[in-house]
Amino acid sequence: MQVSTTKDLSRKDKQVHCVRLRHIEELLSPKENAIEILFFNSTDRTKQLEMSIGIYKYSCANGLCIGETFKSFKLKHIGNLQQDLSGIIKDIAKYKPKIEQKIKDFSNLALSESEMKTFAKLAIPLRFEAHLEVDPQSILIPQREADMKDHSLYTVLNILQEHLTTSNNISGVNKNTGRKFTSGAITSIKKDYEINIGIWDLAEKLYSIKSPEPSLALAA
């Protein structure tokens, strides 16, 4: 479970939290990627219960949130919550084969050096404001051996995601002051989620441009 930090003492133990659930099959016989259901909530009910779909990559123990192609669901803390929740979980489960196919599609699409750099350049604003300049090449450096195997869209997606959401040592220059800076860790669940969604959506757009045929995984 991931819990956001807060400086407001009155919000202690009431922060927004994210719980990631995987099917027991994924735990007993893990593959390279596991499909997850993500629950976003707060214990004092100030945040509407929200569910989304994610991917857990075992090689880097890192979670990736799926973008706009696949649904997210919201529930109020009133009414027949258990029945509504059960129906939404079943609905989300239907997307599993489509997501697995999308991973294969991304994994089979190789990117050129210029395409990788463009992908990184477009992803940087998801984490940093316009006056903070970061070299795109610096967030394309694999942090683990598993991501050195190829330049597929899925591999590059994971490299960028790991740098932008978990790295706390990305260096750059503040264009307003000319001073160098080093990034800190992300402590906001909302920001982490927005970066994840943004990177996935960029990958989707890049795939739609480069792919010779639209993916059957998106067929209704």
Residue pairs with C-beta under 8 A, 6 or more apart in sequence:
1 17
1 18
1 19
1 20
2 17
2 18
2 20
2 189
2 192
3 15
3 16
3 17
3 18
3 189
4 15
4 16
4 17
4 187
4 188
4 189
4 190
5 15
5 187
5 188
6 12
6 15
13 43
14 42
14 43
14 44
14 46
15 42
16 40
16 41
16 42
16 47
16 189
16 190
17 40
17 41
17 42
17 43
17 189
18 38
18 39
18 40
18 189
18 193
19 38
19 39
19 41
20 36
20 37
20 38
20 39
20 54
20 56
20 63
21 36
21 37
21 38
21 39
22 34
22 35
22 36
22 56
23 34
23 35
26 34
26 35
26 56
30 58
31 58
32 57
32 58
32 59
33 55
33 56
33 57
33 58
33 100
33 103
34 55
34 56
34 58
35 53
35 54
35 55
35 56
35 96
35 99
35 100
36 53
36 54
36 55
36 56
36 63
37 51
37 52
37 53
37 54
37 89
37 92
38 51
38 52
38 53
38 54
38 63
38 65
39 49
39 50
39 51
40 47
40 49
40 50
40 51
40 52
40 189
40 193
41 47
41 49
41 50
45 77
48 74
48 75
48 76
48 77
49 74
49 75
49 76
49 77
49 81
50 72
50 73
50 74
50 75
51 72
51 73
51 74
51 75
51 88
51 89
51 92
52 65
52 66
52 72
52 73
52 193
53 65
53 66
53 70
53 71
53 72
53 92
53 95
53 99
54 63
54 64
54 65
54 66
54 196
55 63
55 64
55 66
55 99
55 103
56 62
56 63
56 64
57 63
57 64
57 158
59 144
59 146
59 147
60 143
60 144
60 146
60 147
60 158
60 162
62 158
62 161
62 162
62 165
62 166
63 196
64 157
64 158
64 161
64 196
64 199
64 200
65 193
65 196
65 197
65 200
66 99
66 197
66 200
67 197
67 198
67 199
67 200
67 201
67 203
67 204
68 197
68 201
68 204
69 102
69 200
69 201
69 204
69 218
70 95
70 98
70 99
71 91
71 92
71 95
73 88
73 91
73 92
75 81
75 84
75 85
75 88
97 217
98 217
98 218
99 217
101 215
101 216
101 217
102 215
102 217
102 218
103 154
105 207
105 211
105 215
105 217
106 152
106 153
106 154
106 157
106 203
106 207
107 152
107 153
107 154
107 155
108 152
109 152
109 153
109 154
109 207
109 210
109 211
110 150
110 151
110 152
110 153
111 119
111 151
111 152
111 153
111 156
111 206
111 210
112 151
113 151
115 206
115 210
116 140
116 151
116 156
117 136
117 137
117 140
119 156
119 157
119 160
119 202
119 203
119 206
120 136
120 137
120 139
120 140
120 156
120 160
121 136
122 202
123 139
123 160
123 164
123 198
123 199
123 202
124 134
124 136
124 139
124 164
126 164
126 194
126 195
126 198
126 199
127 164
127 165
127 170
127 183
127 186
127 195
128 134
128 172
128 183
131 174
131 175
131 176
132 172
132 173
132 174
132 175
132 181
133 172
133 173
133 174
133 175
134 170
134 171
134 172
135 172
138 163
138 170
138 171
139 159
139 160
139 163
139 164
139 167
139 170
140 156
140 159
140 160
141 159
141 163
142 148
142 159
143 159
143 162
143 163
143 167
147 155
147 158
147 159
147 162
149 155
153 203
153 206
153 207
153 210
154 203
157 199
157 200
157 203
160 199
161 195
161 196
161 199
163 170
164 170
164 195
164 199
165 186
165 192
165 195
165 196
166 185
166 186
167 183
168 182
168 183
168 184
168 185
169 182
169 183
170 182
170 183
171 180
171 181
171 182
171 183
172 180
172 181
172 183
173 179
173 180
173 181
174 180
174 181
186 192
186 195
207 215
208 214
